[in-house]
Amino acid sequence: MESNKKDKAIPKATAKRIPLYFRYLKTLDQSGIKRIKSNEFSQMIQIPSATIRRDFSHFGELGRSGYGYDVPYLIEVFSEILNTDIEKRIALIGVGNLGRALMKNNFRRNANLNIVAAFDANAMIVGEKVNDVEIQDIENFEEVARKEGITTVIMTVPSDKAQRVMDKVVASGITAVLNFAPKRLKVPHNVQVQYIDLTTELQTLIYYDENYNGQDIDVS
């Protein structure tokens, strides 16, 4: 099986699903399952088998007709794509209820994803520690980000504050941001922003459950 994963860019919809594939493949491997077919994988992760096959095809011939996919090989391929052996040093901006929950969890299932710094504009909580990470003043973000080698930012700030915070992130040179505020922000073309609107995601889930329950829906 050959992979040409470095030869071309992949669709964003596919890129968003790679971490999900990787997580479930790791679960399969830990359970001793070494081979799986797309329809079996589809039932497990609730993504249509046609979508899975199309996603996998972007990385070469990863499986064989009638055989399925070799789980350890897929883990190897997606591990390289996700650079899971390289530590991602993450800063969290906005230490409200959601921010605190993320800090307390701190990606405990993935040792290479680490929230190493946290920032907030509320002077009342600056200096406080959550899961051994000290909350710092947002005004010091650029200096601390450079010192700590931050590569990625998670923003859990109110929508009306998001653009100002994003401007600080961009000024620091960071180009990867996960934003929990649904408002679309102005960023340079080289800055990648992933928006997560929990309300919209939940409404979408409920819609598909109520209207397409049991059908093989392509959600790409």
Secondary structure, DSSP 8 states (H G I E B T S, - for coil): ----TTSS---HHHHHHHHHHHHHHHHHHHTT--EE-HHHHHHHHTS-HHHHHHHHHTTS--EETTTEEEHHHHHHHHHHHHTTTS-EEEEEE--SHHHHHHHHHTTTT-TTEEEEEEEES-TTTTT-EETTEEEEEGGGHHHHHHHHT--EEEE---HHHHHHHHHHHHHTT--EEEE-S-S-----TT-EEEE--HHHHHHHHHHHHHHHTTS-----
